[in-house]
Amino acid sequence: MILWFCDGYRAYAACILIISVMSIVTSLVETVKNLKNIRQMAHYSCPVKVMRSGNEDLLTEMESTELVPGDVIEIPEMCNMPCDLVLLSGSAIVNESMLTGESIPVIKNSLPLTNDVYSPESDSKYTLYGGTKIIQTRQFGNSKVLGLVIRTAFVTTKGNLVRDILYPKANKFQFYRDSLIFIGGMALIAIAGFFASLPAMIAQEYTVGDIIKRSLDLITITVPPALPAAMTIGTVFAMNRLKKHKIFCISPPRVNVSGRVNLMVFDKTGTLTEDGL
């Protein structure tokens, strides 16, 4: 664009500049909006009763966002778990479809008193995971159904899932590799054209500045400057259409890739169904 302004193509350079800035800003705004929507969908907070001084009759109510590992809380029925915890007393029936996709409720028992070291992976039958729904609890005797907080926020199983969505791993798509190869090929053609025209420009006694301008001009002709802006605008329109169907995209390059998908395969029906369907 600096080259075009210097060469007198002010109107065209201004148009490309405005389109490029608008496409970048629009894409950034849409991505930030979708990130906020996903954060709002993933955020969950509820009041919980925390045991103090080792006495289960002395329970203090507080917000689940203030929980830290080591807190012992009472587990109520028909609520979503705000953190990962290990069941200390009683039992619970849990719907873990949010994490596993399986709609069949799972029974969780209290941790037995053994000398074994607790492991969240191998002792999952004693573990209640954040984001899962407590359908029913059962207490033994007069003891309340209590759980020990072991993980909160992004460290929980649900937190890891949300973090993978918010900060996806970088993928190398063939579409973009092919695009770079195409642009590189066009650049080679431009360089070849410059060397082919260089003797004629020297013979016509072009100044060094004019030769540099003409050589750069060849590159801007062969590699279309409006292509990235046009592709970005197209992607933004696609993201807006997806958003109307409550599909939020926080990685615009994936829109182009998803347009080439012909077949979607799921590993089990549990992922697609829910209890009672």
Residue pairs with C-beta under 8 A, 6 or more apart in sequence:
1 13
1 16
1 17
1 225
3 213
3 216
3 217
3 220
4 10
4 12
4 13
4 16
4 220
5 13
6 213
7 213
7 217
16 225
16 226
16 229
19 226
19 229
19 230
19 233
20 228
20 229
22 233
23 228
23 229
23 232
23 233
23 236
24 232
26 232
26 233
26 236
27 232
27 235
27 236
27 252
30 236
30 239
30 240
30 243
30 252
31 249
31 250
31 251
31 252
34 239
34 243
34 248
34 249
34 250
35 166
35 250
37 248
38 162
38 165
38 166
38 248
38 250
39 166
42 158
42 162
42 165
44 64
44 80
44 82
44 131
45 63
45 64
45 65
45 82
46 63
46 64
46 79
46 80
46 82
47 61
47 62
47 63
47 64
48 61
48 62
48 63
48 64
48 67
48 73
48 74
48 82
49 59
49 60
49 61
49 73
49 74
49 76
50 59
50 60
50 61
50 62
50 67
50 71
50 72
50 73
51 58
51 59
51 71
51 72
51 73
51 74
51 146
52 58
52 59
52 60
56 74
56 143
56 144
56 146
59 74
64 82
64 83
65 82
67 73
67 82
67 83
67 149
67 152
68 149
68 152
69 149
69 150
69 151
69 152
70 148
70 149
71 148
71 149
72 88
72 146
72 147
72 148
72 149
73 85
73 146
73 147
73 149
74 144
74 145
74 146
75 81
75 85
75 87
75 90
75 92
75 128
75 134
75 137
75 145
75 146
75 147
76 134
76 137
77 134
77 135
77 136
77 137
78 133
78 134
78 135
79 133
79 134
80 131
80 132
80 133
80 134
81 94
81 128
81 129
81 130
81 131
81 132
81 133
81 134
82 130
82 152
83 130
83 149
83 150
83 151
83 152
83 156
84 120
84 127
84 128
84 129
84 130
84 149
84 150
84 151
84 152
84 155
84 156
84 157
85 127
85 128
85 147
85 148
85 149
85 150
86 111
86 118
86 120
86 123
86 126
86 127
86 128
86 147
86 148
86 150
87 108
87 109
87 110
87 111
87 126
87 127
87 128
87 145
87 146
87 147
88 110
88 111
88 146
88 147
88 148
89 110
89 139
89 140
89 143
89 144
89 145
89 146
90 110
90 137
90 138
90 139
90 140
90 143
90 144
90 145
90 146
91 107
91 108
91 109
91 110
91 137
91 138
91 140
91 145
92 107
92 108
92 128
92 134
92 135
92 136
92 137
92 138
92 145
93 105
93 106
93 107
93 108
93 134
93 135
93 136
93 137
94 105
94 106
94 107
94 108
94 128
94 132
94 133
94 134
94 135
95 103
95 105
95 106
95 132
95 133
95 135
95 275
96 102
96 106
96 129
96 132
97 103
97 270
97 274
97 275
98 131
98 132
98 133
98 158
99 129
99 131
99 132
99 157
99 158
99 161
100 270
101 268
101 270
101 271
101 272
102 270
103 270
103 273
103 274
103 275
103 277
104 270
104 275
105 135
105 275
108 125
108 126
108 127
108 128
109 125
109 126
110 126
110 140
111 118
111 123
111 126
112 126
118 126
120 127
120 150
120 151
127 150
128 134
128 147
129 156
129 157
129 158
130 151
130 152
130 156
130 157
130 158
130 159
131 156
131 157
131 158
131 161
137 145
138 145
139 145
151 157
151 159
152 159
153 159
154 160
154 162
154 163
165 250
166 250
168 250
168 251
173 253
173 256
173 257
175 256
175 257
175 260
176 253
183 223
186 222
186 223
187 219
187 222
187 223
189 222
190 218
190 219
190 221
190 222
190 223
191 219
193 218
193 222
194 214
194 215
194 218
197 214
197 218
198 211
198 215
201 210
201 211
201 214
202 211
206 214
231 256
232 252
235 252
235 253
235 255
235 256
236 252
238 255
238 259
239 249
239 252
239 255
242 248
242 249
242 255
249 255
266 272
